[in-house]
Structure formats: structure tokens, C-alpha cells
Amino acid sequence: MPRDDTQSYHYHVMARAIAAVDRLGPQATLDEIAAEMGMSAAHFQRLFSQWAGVSPKRYQQYLTLSHAKALLAQRFTTLETAHATGLSGGGRLHDLFLRWEAMSPGAFARQGAGLTIRWGWFDSPFGPALVMGTDKGICGIAFAADTTEEEAMQDLAGRWPGAHFTEDPEPLRPWVQAAFGARQDGPVPLFLIGAPFQIKVWEALMQIPSGHVTTYSEIAQAIDHPRAVRAVGTAVGRNPISYLIPCHRALRKSGGLGGYHWGLPVKRAILAWESARLEA
């Protein structure tokens, strides 16, 4: 089945909008941004609203670099209390329930030997997405908006060199459709393939609700390794399941975005997209 790239096209429009806002400043008008991208204002507004769910004027505030600092001030999540207050339940991923399990440390040490991983390319709100999965669930999501598809494939496949990879997108499609909001009729199973410390970090990331953020040091506290902030940052960066394990919601204490394995424009777009839906 050929890939429908409608959402990816809209994302590329948004990525260009982010760049335009950076060049023109946050006070840029709709006409100015549309002209910068070579579109009529009406066409740009229609595409923008289809992707973001809100008007460009309302969305524009989320595209500025200062938005990360505002998130820390207004929607900072202390992970120890997130679950108790209900933030990690129905509010994240539009009431989507994630069911997950982790590979055993011994199996991880074998680098995926004996494991069959299916893969396929799918359209997503954040550009082309490479999705990988086993019989137990999704084990990898990579975005290729800021890299090539070949590089994304090499990146994910290289994490489990002993596994057998086969292009077979159809078994993954229902999970992908649920993950990106095309359907809401079932949970999305995840299969975490990583070292024990990494899995603890990724589990903590899943406590951060949609539209909220936390810091690397908060994650270190939550997993009882308060001095391991640098190691936590490395584990966040090695998260193979982009978006569903929300490493994009981890920021520096200063309010800086920090890094993002699949490109900072993608991180900014995801944070803005989630914020718009939270406040719509």
C-alpha cells in the first residue's frame, strides 16, 4: 500500500513556518509568514489549521523559543506526584492508553539475536515516520524530517544488530494509526528494548502528560539517581520510540530545549502541537 504523505506535507509547511517566525520575529503577521513561504494567506491558514487544530495567530506563540521557558513556569511536572494527581492517566496522548513491557537484560545483551522486527514507513504529523515493531508491540519510531530515510533506518536497525529485520508494515498499521490519532479503538503496545537504566528513564518519561514538561534533573530524582543527570540525558537521547515515549518533554533547568535525536525543529513542533491541543 503506498504511503499517504498528507500529514507529512502539512508538517513540512509547519517546519517552514517555524523558520519564518525565527527570521521575522514573533510579531510577524499572517500575510508576512505566508509571503515568506510563497503561499497565499488563505491557503497557508487552511493548511496550518488542518495540522495544528488552531489558527496561525493563536499557534504562533508556541513556535517561539521562549515557549519552552513558559512551559517550565506554567506546566512543570514533578514526576513523583504526576501519577497521584492523575496527570499521567487520561490527559496524555488524547486519552490513549499505552501498554508496555521491557526486554529482559539478558535478551538485550544478546543485541536482539533471535528477534524478528517488522518495519515500515508511515505518514505522521511530524514528517515521515519509520516504525518498527515485534509481535509484542512498537519498539522504534524515527522521524526523517531532518534526516534521510536511509540514515533513520541505519540508526534504529543499528541499535539491535542481532535482530532480523523485515519490511512488513501492515501488522504495524493499527498501532500507528492509534498512536497518531487516526483511530482511538485500542491501546498501543510498546516493547522497550534497552539496558535496565535506560528503561527506567523511559518509564519516567511516560509519566509526563501531554502538554507538560519536566527537566533532566527531575527524571534523575524520580529514578533514585539524583546525581546521574548526565547519564539520564544520554538515556533520553537514546530513546528509540519517539513521541510515544515523550523525550521531547524533557528540558534543561534553564528552559533551554536541550537536544533531540531527530532534530530540534521536530522537538519544537511536537511541543507546540501538544500545547495547541491542550488549550484548544
N, C-alpha and C positions, 0 to 999 in steps of 0.2 A: 504494500500500500504506500503510495507516495506521501511524503511529509507535507502537511499543510503549514505554511510558514506565516500565516496571518498575524499571530501574536508576535512572532519574531520581528516582522516588519514594523509593527507598532513599537516594539522595544527600540529598534534602531532609530525611529523617529524621536523617541524619548531620550536616547543617548545623545543625539544631536541637539536636542533641546537643552540638556544639561550643559553641554559645551557652549551653547549660545548664551545661556544665562551667565555662565562663568565669564564670558567675554564682555557681555553687555551690561552685567550687573543685575541685581535682584529687582530693580525698578523698571526693567525693560517691559515695554508694552507687548501685547499680543501681536500687533502688526509688526513690531520690530523683530521679534523672535521668528515669526513666520517668514518675513522677508529674508532673514539670515539663512533660513533653510530652503529658500526658493519655493515657498508654498503660499497659496492664498491664506488669509487669516481664517476663512470659513473652513477650508479643507484641513488646516492644521488643528483647529479647535475640535473638529469632528473626530479626527484620529486620536487626538490627545484624550478626549473624554471617553472614547471607546476603551482605551488602555487603562487610564487612571481611575475612571469612575467618577471623577470630579472635573470641574472646569480648569483650564490652564491658570486662570488668575488665582484660584484657591490652591492649586497644586504647587505654584511657583515657590512658595515659602519653603516647601520640603526639599527643593533642589539645591538650596544654598549650603555652603559648608558649615555655616553656623547652626544648621538644624541638628547636627549631632550633639552640640553643647546643650541645645534646648531639650533634646530628648533626655540627656543625663539629668537635667534640672527638674524636668516635669514627669518623666516616666521611667525613672531609675528603679530597677528591680533588685531587691535583696533576696538572693536565691534561697536562703534558709526559710524565708517566710512566704515565698511565692506560692507554694503549693497550699499552705494553710489558708491563704486568703482567696484561693480559687483562681488565681491568675494563670496557673499552668494548666487549667482544665478547659472549659468551654470557650475561653476567649482567644485561644491560639489557633491559627490557621483556619479561621472561619468554622469553628466547632468541629474541625476534622480530628479524628482520634488516631494517634499513631501507636501502633503496637510494635514493640521491638524486642529483639533478643540479640545476644552477642556470641560471636565465635569463641570457643574456649581458647585459653592461652596456648595450649599445646598445638591446636589446629592452626592458630595464627603463626606460630613459629615455623610451621611447615610451608608458609608462604602461599597458601591456597591450594596445595597439592591435593588432587582428587576432587576438587571443587569445579563444577560447571557454572560459569557465569554467562548469562544471556545479556545481549546489549542491543541498543537501537537508538536512533536519533529521533527526537521529538520536538515539536514546536513548544515554546514556553513564553510566558510574559517577559522573560529576560533574555531572549535570544535563543538560538538553537541549543538544545539540551541533550547531552549524551547520558542515557540512563542505563545502568547495569543492575542486574538482579539475579539472585539464586531462587531456588524453589521456596525459600523461607521469606524472601522479601527484597526490597531495593537495597543494594549495597553501595551504589555510587551514582551521583549526579554531578555532571560537569557542565559548565556554561562555556560556549565558544564565541561569545560576542566580542571578546577582546583577544582571542587566540584562534588558531586554526583548528579545524575538526581533527586533523591528524595529531596535533600536539595534545589536544584534550584526550584523545584515545590513548596515546602513549603514556600520558600522565596517570590516568586511572589504571590501565592494564599493568603498568609497571609496579603498582603497589602490591600486586598478588601474582608474582611471576610464575608460580607453580600451577596456577589455575588454567583450565581450558575455557577459552572464550569463543562464543558462537553468536553470530548475528541472528537474532530471533526476537524482534520487537513485540510481536503480538501478545505473548503471555504477560508482558510488562505494561501493555497499554491501559488496562483498567486501573492499575495503581497510579500510573502517570496522570490519567485523567482526573482521578480523585485528588492527587497531590496538587495539581494546578487549577483546581476548581471547576473543571468541566462536568464533574458529577460528584454527588455527595451521598452515595448509597453504600458506603462501606469504609472500613478502616484501611489505612495504608501501612502494610507491614514493612519494617526495616530490619535488615540483617547487618549488624555492626561488625566489621572486620578490622580489628586493630589491636594494639597492645593494651594490657589492662589499664594503664594510666590514661591512655588516650580515650578509652571507652568511658572512664569516669568523667573526664572532661566533656565528652559529647553528651553524656546523660545530663550533666548540669546545664548544658546549652539548651536542652529540650525543656527545661523549666522556665525559660524566658518567654513570656507571652508575646504574641504578635503585637507590634506597635510599641513595644517596650525595649529597653536596652539594659545592659549591665557592663561591668568592667572586668578586665582580666584578673585583677586582684580579688574581686568578689567571687569569681569562679574558683580561684585558688583556695579561698576561705571555705567555700561550700564543699570542696572535696577533701578538706582537712590537710591541705598542703599550703599553708599561707605564705611560705617563702618561695614557693615554686612558680612565681608569676611568669618568669621567662619560659619555663617548661610548659606551662599552661598555654602561653601564646603560641608555642610551637605546635602543640596538640590541636589547638583551634585551627591553625593554618593547615594541618594535615587532615582535617575532617573531609572524608570523601563524599558525604551526602549533602551537597549544597542545598540551601533553602530549607529542607525539612529538618535537618539538624542546623539550627539557625546561627552559624558562626558570624553572620553579618550583624547580629545584635550585640556583639562584644566590642566595646570601645575602650580607648585609653582613658585614664582618670582625667586627663586634661580636656577631654571632649573630642580629641582627635579620632579620626576614623580608624587609625591603625592600618594594618594590611588586609588584603583579601586575595585569596589564592586565584580567583578568576577575574580580578581587576577591580580597582576602586570605583570606576563608573558603574559597574554592576552592583556593588555594595550600596552605593548611594541611591541607585534606582530602586532596589528592593526596600530599603528603609523608607524611602519616600512613598512607595507604592503601598506599604503596610500602614503607614501613618494616615494616608488619604482614606483608606478603607476603614480605619478605626474611627475617624472623625466624620465620615460621610453621613 
